[in-house]
């Protein structure tokens, strides 16, 4: 039986029909991505399937005993109160906490009633099997994976920001391990490292997942089914996001061809009827007319609809020189405090290339772009712009837009043109009628992004500096921007967390990395002269990256692993970072269990010694020695894993 079934679901708000005739089911272990344009009803459908709001028609059925977790887009009202973030995570382990308290009571009673030792052993075995010695490690792993620091663990929930509360709720849902996770934009408040961690976690998750996301790379990684909600209907596709895109285009082409064949048939039939309705073949013409009327009523299909889309065109007004951008001994930072953010290896960006600048928030990516633009002076060295280069800049915060201007004013500030021409131009960016008179300060993030792209398209630049251009854009707009940039004849320096965009555009990757051991300080830039997928494969082969490398010219040597004590479990092949994290979690849980066992054995040895039971003392002493050796071995492995990570 499916976890959730929905039959003939419909939802209306007054006269507005959001969707109708939606029939779906979520099987065990499914990985489903729900996509569709903004306003199509995706969040509403999630809430109906979770029985958080009723449908206007149809019915939803849950499997008996279904445990599901629901993550809304914003969780400010979901997590309230003054209990700490750590205590909130502990609520996911209420059963284990009850077992742990029972164990403590049993341990305290052993001195008074040694006969309860067997009962204690059975309870301890159940506790261990249920993960009782590992749940603190699991909490740390999940909170750390989602971007929380140790300093956040004891902070009251009331002090967390809205984004932190959403991440905290997501962490608790993951720790609860329900049968089904229903996630509405789970990557909104995560950086790339946290999103990658979440992808790995969901791949190992035994339950089912239904997710709404604008992150195409994320959906490529986890989804094996895609539901598309558009024009009030839901279509289902098999495969991940990229496979869905291909199937969607094939389906649209097939329906369009069928529609055109149908129109040709209708035209031919109507022509026959006109020519013969009053001639010798009147009876045949009347019969054809009846059949045509029946066909139009019962079988004819409507022309396949396509979503209204932005029409963007980027074209350089002139050709730049071959060397578009280069650096010499460049150090990026803020002149006021003279603190360097990172040093840039001497690099050259050639005409027609696309370099993707990636790295964590705060590493200095935007500062680097502003240094190239001359808005911030370098601490030392220089960034050299080539001959005939004209720069177009898309700012992440859209600070180039005047909040006191209308949309129309912003376009006219770039190029003087008749009002009618400007309105026609803005219509290509989905601003029609009175939309062109909206003030910039009331626009949504997506609308501001489209205004910024409209201005950029008018500039005619041949070097584009793009700072998070897909932020706030819906998926159709992201796809259009990607296609336009792929056809752009100039050069691109792209700062983005959109790994799908980077994978399809970048010819080289410039990666900023915060030092791993301290988590703070000056970043390091790694230059990889190749596409993103090759860069990821190169990263996977190395335990530690060099600060500056050109892998295609000179491959870096693998760093030697610190020598630890003999390992309990030999590893026959190099582990990925995620595999090392998983092994570290297992080792830490085993260490905690062995430390508890040693405490219990010491108590049992003291009791046996006081009772003068020589045989029991010998047996417990041998067990104590073996346990201590096993603990020392695991500690050696723990040291090695921590050094690697």
N, C-alpha and C positions, 0 to 999 in steps of 0.2 A: 504494500500500500504506500502511495506517495506520502511525504511528510505534510505537504499542503496541496490541496486541489481547489481551483477556482473555476466555476462553471457559469458561462454567459454573464460575466460581470459587466456592469455599466456604472458610470458615475456622471452625475449632472449637478451643476450649481445654478439653480434658476433655469434660465433659457440656454445656458451654456452646457452643451454635451461634451464632456471631456473625453470619454471613450465608451465603447459599447461592444457587446458580443466577445468579450475577452475570456477565453477558456485556456487555463494553464495548469500544470502540475509540477511540483518540485520533488524529484526522486531523491533517495538516499545518496549522499556523496556527490550530488550535483554541484557544478560550478557555473553559475548563470550570471551573465552581465546584462543589465537592463539599460538600453540606450534609447535616445530620442531627443528631439529639440527641446529647448527650454519651454516650459509651459505645456508640455504634452501630457502631463499627468503621471510621471514616473513615481514621484514621492507619494502621490495619492494611492497609486496601485500597491506600493509597498505597505502602506498603512492598512489598506483593505485586506491584503493577504495576511497581515499580522493580527487582524481583527481589532485594530486600534480605531477604526472608523468603519461605518457600514457602507456597503455599496448601494447605489440607487436601484439596482436590479441584480439578480443572480445570487449565488451562495458560495461561501468559502468553508471548506472542511479541513480540520487539522487531524493528524494521526493521534491515536490515543496516547496520552502521556508525553506529547511533544514538548521538548524544552528548546526554546529559541531565544536568541538575543537580538535586540533591535537597536541599531545605532542611528539616531536622527542626525541631520546635518549640523544642528547646533544643540549642545547639551547643557546650556547654562541652567535651565530649570530642572534638569534631571538629577544633577549632583548638587546638593545643597548641604548646609550644616557646617559645623566646626570640627568634625572628626578629620583625622589626617588622611592624606593620600594613601599611606601604607595601610591604615585601618580599613579604608574602602576596598583595597585589594584583598585584605583578609576575609572580607565578607563573601568572597567567591569560594572559600574553603571552610564553611561553617561545619560541615560533617567531619572534616579532618581535625578541626579545632576541638570538637567534642570528643573525638577519639583520643586526641593528645591529652586532654584534661583527664580522661578516664585512665590513661596510662600513668599519669603523675600520681593519681590517687592510689593505684595499685602498687606503684613503686614505694610510696610512703608506708604502705601497709605490710611490706615484705618483712621488715624487722619484727613486727608483732606476730605475723602469721606466715612463716616460710612456705606453708603448704600452697599458698597462692602463686608460687613461682611459675607453675605450669600455666595458670590462667594469664599471668603477665606475659609469658612467652607467646601464647596464642594471640593475645591482643596486640603485642608488638609486631608479630608477623603480619597481621591484617593491616596495621597502620603503615608498615613499610610497603606492603604490596599496593596500597592505595596512594602511595607517593607522599607519605607523611613526613619523610625526612628531606623531601625535595621542594616542598611548596615555597619556603622562603627564597630559595634559589630561583624558582620559576617566576616569582613576583619580581625579583631584581632583573631577571633576563627580559621580561616583557616590558617593564617600565623603562629600562635602559634602551631596549630596542625601539621603543616609541618616542625616544628623545628626552626622557626625564633624567635629571642628575640625582645623585644620592642626596644632595641638599634639599631636593623637592619632596623626599619621601615623607617627612614629618610636617610638611606644610598643611594647614587646614584647607579643606576644599573651598571655603569661602574666599581664600586669597588667590585662587587660580584664575587665570584669564579664561575667556570663553573657549578659545582654542585648546587650552590645557585641559579644561573640563571634558571637552569632546575626546581628547586623547586618553584621559583617565577612564572615561566610560568604555572606550574601545578596549583598553587594557583589561578592565574587569570582565568584559564579555569574553575576551580571549581566554582568560584564566578559568572562567566557568565552564569552558568546553561544552557548549550546548549541542543539540542535534542539528541545529540550523542557525546560521548567522545571517541576518538581514541588515545590510550596511548601506547607508545613504551617504555617498561621497566620503568614504573613510580616509582618503588621501588628502583632503583639503588642508589639514593643519599639520601635515608631515613633510619633512625634508626628504631628499632623495634617499639618504641612508636609511631613514625610518621606513620609507615605502618599500625599499628592497628587502628590509627585514620582514615587513608584513607579508610580502609576496612569499618569502621562504616559509614563514610560519603557516600561511594558508595552504601551501603545497603539502605540508605534513598533516594538516588538520583532517580528522577522520569524518567530520560532519559535512553538511551541505552548506553552500554559500550562495546567496542572492545579493548582488551588489549593483548599485548605481554609481557610475564614475565618469568623469571627463578625461581620465588618464588612460590613454589608449595603450601605452606600453604595459601598464598594470593589468588591463583587461587581456592583453595578449598573453601575459604570463600565467594568469590563473584561470581564465574562462575556458570551458569546453562547450558552452551553449550561449547564444546571444538572443535576447528578446528585443525587438525594435518596436517601440510604441510611437506611432506617427499617424496624424490625420484621424485620430480616434480609433485606430485599429492596431492590433498587435500581431507582428509576424515573428516566427521563430526560425532560428538558423543554428546549425551545428558547427562547432569549431570555435576558435578564439576570435579576437577582434579583426585581425587581418583577413582571416578566412571569411568572416561575415561581410567585410567590405567587398570582397570579390564576389561572393554569392549574391549580395544585394545588387551590384551592378549587372550581373548576369540576369538576375530575375527581372530587373527593370527593363533591360534590353529585350528579354523574351516577351514581357507583357506589352511593350511598345510595338514589337513586331506583330503580335497577335491582334492588337488594336488596329494597326494599319491594314492588316489583311481583312479584318472585319469591316473597316470603313470602305475598302475597295469593293467588298462583296455587297455592302449596302448601296453604294453608288451604282454598281452594275445592275442590281435588282431594280432600283428606282428608275434607272434609264429604260430598262425593258418595260416596266409598267407604263411609263409615259408614252412610249412608242406604240404600245399594243392595246392600251385600255379601251380604245374605241375602234379598233380594227378587227381583222379576222380572228385574232387570238385573244379576244376579250376575256373568255373564260379562263385561259391560262394566266393572263395578267391579273385577274381578280384573285385567283388562287395564290399567285406569288405575293400579292399585296397582303393577304391574310397571314401567310407564312412569315412575311417580313414583320408585320405588326406583332405576331407572337414571339418572334426572335428578339425584337427590340424590347418587349416586355419582360421576357423570361431569361434570355441568354446573353444579351449584349453586355459587353464590359465597358466601363468608362475609361477615358484616357488616363493612363497612369500618372499620378500626381507626383511632383517633386517639390521639396520644400523650397520656399523662397530663400535664395542664397545671396550672399555678398558677392559682388563682381569686382574683384581687385586685379589691377594690372600694374606691375612694377617694371619700369623701363628706364635704363640709364640714358641721360641726355647726350653723353659722349663717352668715348672709350678712355679708360685710364691707362697709365703705363703698366708694364708687366709686374714691377715690384710695387705693390700697393701699400704695404705697411711693414716696417722693420723696427727692431729695438736694439739698442746698444747699452749694455750695462745698466739696464733700467731697474730702479727700485721704486716701488709704488707704496705710497703712504700719505699721511696727512701732514702738510707743511707746518701746521700750528704746533703739533706736539713732537714732530720729527721721529715718530715711531713707525718703523717700516712694517707694512703688511706682508709683502713678499717681494722677492727678487725675480726678475723675468730673464730666463735664458735668452741669448741673442737669437731671435727668430725672424723669419721673413714670410710674409703672407703674399702669395702670388695672385695675380688676376684670375678670377674664375673659381677660386677656392672658397670653401666654407669652413671656418674654424669654430668649433664649439668650445666655449669656456665654461667649465663646470666646477662645482665645489660647494661646500656647505655655506649656509647663510652667514654673513659676517666675515668671510674670508677676504673680501676685497674685490669682487668681480665688477660691481658697478663703479667702484673707484678707479679700476683699470680703464674702463671705457671713458670715464671723464678725464683721465690723464691723456688718453689718445686725442680727445676732443680739445685739449688745452684748457679745460675748466678747472683742473687741479694740476699744480706743478709737481713733477716727479721729485723725490728726495735726492735722486742722483740719476745720471744717465739720461737717455732720451728715447722718445718714440718718434719715428720718422715716417711721415706720410709721403707717399710717392707722387710722381708727376701726374698732373691732370686728374687728381683724385678729388671727388666731391662727396662729402660725407652726409649721409642721412641717418638721424638718430631717433630710435624709438625708445623712450624712457619708460622704465617699469612703472613708476608712479605717475606717469603722464604729466610731469611737471611742466612740459612745454605747452600745455593747454591753459588758457586764461579762464579761470572759473567765472569771471564776469562777462564772458563772451557767449553768444549763442553758437550753435553748431554751424550756422551759416557764416557768422563772423570769422570763425576759425579757418574756414576754407578760403574766404576772401582775403585773409591775412597772408596767405601763401601766394595766391595768384589773383590778380584783378580780372574779373570776368563778369558778364551780365548775370543778373540774379537768376534768370530762367536757366542758364547754362549751369550755374552752381547748384541749383535745385536738382537738375537732371543728374549731375555728377553725384550728389549725395544720395540720390535714390539707389545708385549702384551699391551703396553701403547701408542700405535698408532704412535710410532716413527719408520719409515721405510726408507730404502734407504739412501739418503744423509741427512735425518732429524737428524740422530744420530750425525752428525758433526756440527750441528748448535751451535753457541755460546749461552750460557745462557743469555747474556745481550741483545740478539735480540728476545728471546722467548716472546710469548704473556703470559698474566696472566694465562690462562688455561693450556698452555704448561708447564709453570713453576710449576703449581700445580701438573701436571701429573709426572714430574720429581721427585718432592718431595715425592709423593706417591710411586713411584718406589723405591726410596732410603729407605723409611720407611718399605716397604714390605721385603727388604733384611735384615733389622736389626734384625728381630726375637724377638722384644720386647714383654713383657707381660703386660706393662702398657703404654698406648698410651695417650700422652698429645696433643690434636688436637686443634689448634687455627684457627678457621674459615676455615675448610678444604674444604667446597663447594664453596668458593668464586672463581669466574671466571670459574667454571666448568659448562658445559651445562647440561641440564636436564638428558639425558641418563647417563652421567658420575656421576651425583649426585645419580641417582637410583642405579647404580652399587656400588658406595662407601657405600651407606646405607645398601645394602644387605650384603656386605662383613663385615662391622662393626657389623651387627646383628649376623653374624655367628662367630665372633671373640671369641676365648676362653679365652682371658685375660680380663683386666680391662681398662676402658676408662674414661678419664676426658676431656669433650668436651666443648670448648668455641665456641659458634656459635650464629648467628642471624637467622639461618635456622630453623624455628619453625617446619617445616615438619619433618626434621631430628631429632630434639629434641623429638617431640611427639612419634616417632616410636622407639627411642633408649633409652631414659633416664629412669633410674629406680629411680632417685631422682634429685631434682632441687636445685641448690644453686644460689640464686638471689641477685644481688647487686643493691641497691637502693640509689640514691642521695636523701638527705632530701627534702621533698616536699615543705615546706614553703619557704626555701631560694634558692633551686635549685643549691646549691653549698655546699662545705665542705666535711667532711668525709662520705664515703658511709657506708651503713649498709648491712650486709649479713643475708639473711633469708634462712634457710635450710628446705626444704620440702622433707620428706622421702616418695616419691611416684612419679608416672609418671606425665608428663606435663599437661595432661588434668585435672587430679585431682588437681594439683597445681592451674590452672586457676580457677577452680570452687571454691577452697578455697579462692583465692584472691577476687573473686566476692562477697563473703559473708561478707567481712570486709571493713569497712570504712578506717581504718588505720591499717597497719601491724605493729606488734612488731618488734624490731630490730633483735632479735634472737628468733626463734620459731622452735619447732619440733611438727608440728600439729598432728601427729599420736600418740604422747605420751601425749600431754597436749594442748587441743584446747585453743586458745587465746580468751579473752573476747572482745566483741565489745566496742570500745571506745565510751564514752558518747558524744552526740552531743552538741556543745555550745548552750546555751539558747539564742534565738533571740526573736524578737517581734512576735506577732500572725501572722501566715502565711495566705496569701490570698487564697492559694489553698492547702488543706490538701492532703498529700500523703499517700495513704493507704498501700503501700508496699515499701520496701527499693528499692532505685533507683541505677542502675549501675553507674559507673563513667561517661560513655558516656551520660546516661540519665540526670545526674546532669548537665553536660556541656550544653546539649541542653536546659534544664530548665533555667540555668543561662543566656544563650543567650536570651531567651524569657523575663526573668525578667529585664535584662539590657535594652532591647529595650523598654519595658513598662515604666521603670523608666525615660528613656530619653523622651518618649512621654509625660508623666505626668509633667515633669519639664518644657517642652515647654508650655503645657497647663496652668500651674500656672503663667508663665510669661505673657501669653496672657490674663488670667483672671485678673491679677493685673492691666494691662493696661485698660481693659474694666471697672473695678471697679472705677478706677480714672476718666475715662470719664463719667460714670454714676453719680458719686458723684459731679463732676463739673457741670453737667447738672441739678442737683437737682432731679433726677429721683429716688425717694425713693424705689418704687417697684422693679425696676431693680437692685438697690444696694442690696436689700434683697435677690433677686433671685441669683445674682452672688456671694453674700457672702456665701449662703448655698452651692452652687456648688463648691466654692473655698475650703470650709471646708471639703466636701466629697473627693475632689481631693487630698487635703493635707493628709487626713487620709489614703487614698489608697496608696499614695506615701510612707508614713511612714511604712505601712504594707509590701509593696514590699521591702523596704530597710531592714527590719528585715529578710525577706526570703533570700535576697541577701547575708547578713552577714552569715547566716547559710550555704548556698551553698558554699560560698568561703571558710569557715572554713572546710567543708567536703572535698573540693577538694585540 
